[in-house]
Amino acid sequence: MEIKFYSLVGAFAENKDIAKDIRVTKIIPSLENGEEVTLDFDKVKSATQSFVHALISDVIRKNGIKTLDTIYFKNCNDTIKKIIEIVIEYMQDHS
């Protein structure tokens, strides 16, 4: 499954309620079905740490860090890459 964020959140991904909804309705069901998930940040200029945290932290907490082997991050600019790295690092330290 590929999730294109621009159509859902615009150029700035900040709404953690939307992130939670995406996690619950798209990411978790896809992973449970054995599918890979691609998170496409094309045209998204920035995201908050809380958005990314709401998007993936619960999945990592429940399934372990290995779940990232089936989640791909696509079209991330340097800002978004850094935020994703911070969240993943936090989850490795606290899971």
Contacts in CASP RR format, 6 or more apart in sequence:
PFRMAT RR
TARGET T0000
AUTHOR 0000-0000-0000
METHOD contacts of the structure
MODEL  1
MEIKFYSLVGAFAENKDIAKDIRVTKIIPSLENGEEVTLDFDKVKSATQS
FVHALISDVIRKNGIKTLDTIYFKNCNDTIKKIIEIVIEYMQDHS
1 26 0 8 1.000
1 30 0 8 1.000
1 35 0 8 1.000
1 36 0 8 1.000
1 37 0 8 1.000
1 38 0 8 1.000
2 37 0 8 1.000
2 38 0 8 1.000
2 40 0 8 1.000
2 74 0 8 1.000
3 22 0 8 1.000
3 26 0 8 1.000
3 27 0 8 1.000
3 37 0 8 1.000
3 38 0 8 1.000
3 39 0 8 1.000
3 40 0 8 1.000
4 40 0 8 1.000
4 42 0 8 1.000
5 13 0 8 1.000
5 39 0 8 1.000
5 40 0 8 1.000
5 41 0 8 1.000
5 42 0 8 1.000
5 44 0 8 1.000
6 41 0 8 1.000
6 42 0 8 1.000
6 43 0 8 1.000
6 44 0 8 1.000
8 18 0 8 1.000
8 22 0 8 1.000
9 15 0 8 1.000
9 18 0 8 1.000
9 44 0 8 1.000
9 51 0 8 1.000
10 43 0 8 1.000
10 44 0 8 1.000
11 43 0 8 1.000
11 44 0 8 1.000
11 45 0 8 1.000
11 46 0 8 1.000
12 44 0 8 1.000
12 45 0 8 1.000
12 46 0 8 1.000
12 47 0 8 1.000
13 19 0 8 1.000
13 41 0 8 1.000
13 44 0 8 1.000
13 46 0 8 1.000
13 47 0 8 1.000
13 48 0 8 1.000
13 51 0 8 1.000
13 52 0 8 1.000
14 47 0 8 1.000
14 48 0 8 1.000
14 50 0 8 1.000
14 51 0 8 1.000
15 51 0 8 1.000
16 48 0 8 1.000
16 50 0 8 1.000
16 51 0 8 1.000
16 53 0 8 1.000
16 54 0 8 1.000
17 54 0 8 1.000
18 51 0 8 1.000
19 51 0 8 1.000
19 52 0 8 1.000
19 53 0 8 1.000
19 54 0 8 1.000
19 55 0 8 1.000
20 54 0 8 1.000
20 55 0 8 1.000
22 55 0 8 1.000
23 54 0 8 1.000
23 55 0 8 1.000
23 56 0 8 1.000
23 58 0 8 1.000
23 59 0 8 1.000
26 37 0 8 1.000
27 37 0 8 1.000
27 55 0 8 1.000
27 56 0 8 1.000
27 59 0 8 1.000
27 71 0 8 1.000
28 59 0 8 1.000
30 36 0 8 1.000
30 37 0 8 1.000
31 37 0 8 1.000
31 59 0 8 1.000
31 63 0 8 1.000
31 67 0 8 1.000
31 70 0 8 1.000
31 71 0 8 1.000
34 70 0 8 1.000
35 70 0 8 1.000
36 70 0 8 1.000
36 71 0 8 1.000
36 72 0 8 1.000
37 70 0 8 1.000
37 71 0 8 1.000
37 72 0 8 1.000
38 71 0 8 1.000
38 72 0 8 1.000
38 73 0 8 1.000
38 74 0 8 1.000
39 55 0 8 1.000
39 71 0 8 1.000
39 72 0 8 1.000
39 73 0 8 1.000
39 74 0 8 1.000
40 74 0 8 1.000
40 75 0 8 1.000
41 47 0 8 1.000
41 73 0 8 1.000
41 74 0 8 1.000
41 75 0 8 1.000
41 76 0 8 1.000
41 77 0 8 1.000
41 80 0 8 1.000
42 74 0 8 1.000
42 75 0 8 1.000
43 75 0 8 1.000
44 75 0 8 1.000
44 77 0 8 1.000
44 80 0 8 1.000
45 77 0 8 1.000
45 79 0 8 1.000
46 79 0 8 1.000
46 80 0 8 1.000
47 79 0 8 1.000
47 80 0 8 1.000
47 83 0 8 1.000
48 83 0 8 1.000
49 83 0 8 1.000
49 86 0 8 1.000
49 87 0 8 1.000
52 80 0 8 1.000
52 83 0 8 1.000
52 84 0 8 1.000
52 87 0 8 1.000
53 87 0 8 1.000
53 90 0 8 1.000
56 71 0 8 1.000
56 84 0 8 1.000
56 87 0 8 1.000
56 88 0 8 1.000
56 91 0 8 1.000
57 87 0 8 1.000
57 90 0 8 1.000
57 91 0 8 1.000
59 67 0 8 1.000
59 71 0 8 1.000
60 67 0 8 1.000
60 68 0 8 1.000
60 88 0 8 1.000
60 91 0 8 1.000
60 95 0 8 1.000
61 91 0 8 1.000
61 95 0 8 1.000
64 95 0 8 1.000
65 88 0 8 1.000
65 91 0 8 1.000
65 92 0 8 1.000
65 95 0 8 1.000
68 88 0 8 1.000
73 80 0 8 1.000
73 81 0 8 1.000
73 84 0 8 1.000
76 84 0 8 1.000
END
